[in-house]
Every structure is written in structure tokens, then in C-alpha cells.
Amino acid sequence: MLSGLRSDFPMLERRVAGRQIVYLDSAATALKPRQVIEAERRHATEATANVHRGNHALSEEASELHEAARWTMAEFLNVAPADVIFVKNATEAINVVASGLCLAKSDRILVFSSEHHSNILPWMRAGQVVWLDVPPDKAVSLDLVADALAKHRPRLLTFAHVSNVFGVVQPAREICRLAREANALSCVDAAQAISHFPVDVQEIGCDFLAFSGHKMLGPPGIGVLSGRRNALEMIEVTALGGGCVTEVTRHCYSLKALPGRLEPGTPNISGVLGLAAAVDYLGKIGWERIQNRNRTLAACLKDLVRQLPACQGLYSREESTVPIVSVFAPGAVVPIDTIAAALSDEFGVMARAGFHCTYPLHESLGLSGGTLRLSAHFYNEPAEITRAGEALSVLLTRFQRTGKWMA
């Protein structure tokens, strides 16, 4: 059992409304274990120095730790260290690709209709977005993808490995294979996948892969762009500064090889070290244990939704190891964020209200008021989901009886 790991997460000790919190917002940001917090603290208190910019003892120590973290991440993703590019987050990673490919405005980019804004907006600016309407509650049909690739002949296909609203897991390897056969590049948003099951860049066969550290128990402000070496080398450098060059004269400059050419400026050193600590932490638990717990939590969340009065749920109709569901109450005239506030302020349950950066998806479903998303992770207990369900039932019953959410 993973219950003993809860003590690794200080945030679970927080109390709101006089109760120990139930944290069901891991799809927005995962909680950080003490090991990650300690890794950042050590950098701040024991090895504060810039990396690759000095030969004094602290700088060399910080540089060694930074590059050791890159090796850790490379092993985690099954790529070479040079194919691990540290960025701020998945959003920046996708923007680096979208701007660096120097697409023509006429170049078509095939985008799934369920995508996060961060995997839509950069492509809208870069070229011509072609929407592929996919079923929101199950994996896409490969025939549908193949037909769209043949019809539109895009320069690139982009999609999320896991939906941040439904928790649907897409067959990334098969989709990327179809893109490759159609001579299209592939970009995978792995933000929701990265801490739930193994993400092997070589096995997936994608050209580009992006994710944020804070989604995988790591610190905010650090993410990774990875992918196939030849594809990464296609990216034109659009941000320049210290650290990405080998030589500068009054008239020209020479760029470093990967990954340095795409990492200008002082990096988020403590974030990199915290991210490596998160990888180590996940590795010690093991994917089998994580997936087994999350499979149970996903089933609990789906049961919760089915039992709620006057509510409908959005979730994967397939068995999933990603515990994400979203809820809406048809006919409710109160903003969804009022429900989330009542859950928090009265019951200590933390859940996300809104559109979850997926306006096009919500619009296609006719959900102009947004949804309430409940997202768990292995540090949650089934009993916490039961508590959240009971709280929601109280709120819904109160609203039906009095027209009010708050007591």
C-alpha cells in the first residue's frame, strides 16, 4: 500500500475549514514530496552558484549537480542527455517548437479538439490549424487519425497523451507512427501523462515531447522539451543570450550544440535539481504501485460521479490509470466556481472550477459555464474521494432544496 507515503507530502497536513484538506487538484499541479523540497533547499543553502559559468568550487559543484540531473531525466525518458532541454514548462516547450520550426502560414497543423490552450495557441500563430474532432470520453480511432492525415496532409500533428479534462489516454505510439507514415512531424503534450505511467520517447516515436515539472511532483518553473535528435536540430533558435553560444564577435556568433543552444540565460538550477529528485522519488515507488493505486482512485472518482444527484460526469469510458473526472450540474444557475469555493471553505476539499484551459472542448460540449474537475494522485486515499462525494451531495441537495450553495 502507498498510504505510508502520505507523510512525505507536507501539504496534506494543511487544514482548511477546521478539517484536514482533501487535495483533488493534482491535474493542475501535483503536491511536492519532502525529497523535492529538500533538493531545492540544498541548492539554496549549500551549492548556490551559477552553472557552466565559473571554475570556483561552488560553480563546479552546481554544474555537476545540474548535469547529473539531466542524465537522470534522460534515463527517465529513454533519450540521450543532449535530447533533454530544460525550459520553464510545457507551454514554453511547445512555443519553442512552434516558433522554431519557422512554419509558413499555409502550413497545416492537425490539432485534436480536446487540447489544452498551450497546445493550440502557439500553432494558431505559427500556421494553419486544422481541427480533428475526437471523442472526448475515449481514445481516438486510429482510422480517424489516418483519414485526417491523408486528407489534410499536415506539416505536423499535435495531441495530448492524456486529456486534462476527461483523463482519456491516447495511443501515442500508434498515432505518432501514423504521422510518420504520412510524412508529418509529431508533437506530444505529456503534461498529464508524465507522472502516471512510463513515458518512453523512443517507444512513442514522437518528434517532440513536452511536459512541466510541477505536474510530476516537481517544482514549478521547470519543464522539459525532448524528442528525436534530428527533429530537435530542426528548431531555429529564437531566444539568444549567455550560455547558448561558444563564441561571439562584433559581427557574428556561434551556437552551441544541443541542448545548450536552446537553453539561453541562467537556468532554473534549483528547479532542475528538484525535478531530478521527483524522478528519483517516482522511481523508488515504482510504476506498478503507482498505476495500481491510480486505477483504484480513477474507479472511485467515476463511482462518485455516478452517485451524485442531478449531476453529470465527464470521464474516460475506458479503464484508466489517470484519476481525472469533471462534473457539471445541468440547469444550475450558480457559477461553477461557487461550488468549488463552497467545497473548499466548508468542507476542506480542493477542486478546480472553470474551463481548465480547454475552451474549445467545453464549447463543443455546450458547457458554457465550465466544469468542476476532481483529479487525484497516488497520495490520495479512496476515503478522501468518498468525503468529497459526500460534500458535493450535501451542496447539491441544499441547492435543490433552497436554491443556495452556501449554508
C-alpha positions, 0 to 999 in steps of 0.5 A: 500500500502507498498510504505510508507515503502520505507523510512525505507530502507536507501539504496534506497536513494543511487544514482548511475549514477546521478539517484536514484538506482533501487535495483533488487538484493534482491535474493542475499541479501535483503536491511536492514530496519532502525529497523535492523540497529538500533538493531545492533547499540544498541548492539554496543553502549549500551549492548556490552558484551559477552553472557552466559559468565559473571554475570556483568550487561552488560553480563546479559543484552546481554544474555537476549537480545540474548535469547529473540531473539531466542524465537522470531525466534522460534515463527517465525518458529513454533519450540521450542527455543532449535530447533533454532541454530544460525550459520553464514548462510545457507551454514554453516547450511547445512555443519553442517548437512552434516558433522554431520550426519557422512554419509558413502560414499555409502550413497545416497543423492537425490539432485534436479538439480536446487540447489544452490552450498551450497546445493550440495557441502557439500553432494558431500563430505559427500556421494553419490549424486544422481541427480533428474532432475526437471523442472526448470520453475515449481514445481516438480511432486510429482510422480517424487519425489516418483519414485526417492525415491523408486528407489534410496532409499536415506539416505536423500533428499535435495531441495530448497523451492524456486529456486534462479534462476527461483523463482519456489516454491516447495511443501515442505510439500508434498515432505518432507512427501514423504521422510518420507514415504520412510524412508529418512531424509529431508533437506530444503534450505529456503534461498529464501523462508524465507522472502516471505511467512510463513515458518512453520517447523512443517507444512513442516515436514522437518528434517532440515531447513536452511536459512541466515539472510541477505536474510530476511532483516537481517544482514549478518553473521547470519543464522539459522539451525532448524528442528525436535528435534530428527533429530537435536540430530542426528548431531555429533558435529564437531566444539568444543570450549567455550560455547558448553560444561558444563564441561571439564577435562584433559581427557574428556568433556561434551556437552551441550544440544541443541542448545548450543552444536552446537553453539561453540565460541562467537556468532554473538550477534549483528547479532542475535539481528538484525535478531530478529528485521527483524522478528519483522519488517516482522511481523508488515507488515504482510504476506498478504501485503507482498505476495500481493505486491510480486505477483504484482512485480513477474507479472511485472518482467515476463511482462518485460521479455516478452517485451524485444527484442531478449531476453529470460526469465527464470521464474516460469510458475506458479503464484508466490509470489517470484519476481525472473526472469533471462534473457539471450540474445541468440547469444550475444557475450558480457559477461553477466556481461557487461550488468549488469555493463552497467545497473548499471553505466548508468542507476542506476539499480542493477542486478546480472550477472553470474551463481548465484551459480547454475552451474549445472542448467545453464549447463543443460540449455546450458547457458554457459555464465550465466544469468542476474537475476532481483529479487525484494522485497516488497520495490520495486515499479512496476515503478522501474521494468518498468525503468529497462525494459526500460534500458535493451531495450535501451542496447539491441537495441544499441547492435543490432544496433552497436554491443556495450553495452556501449554508 
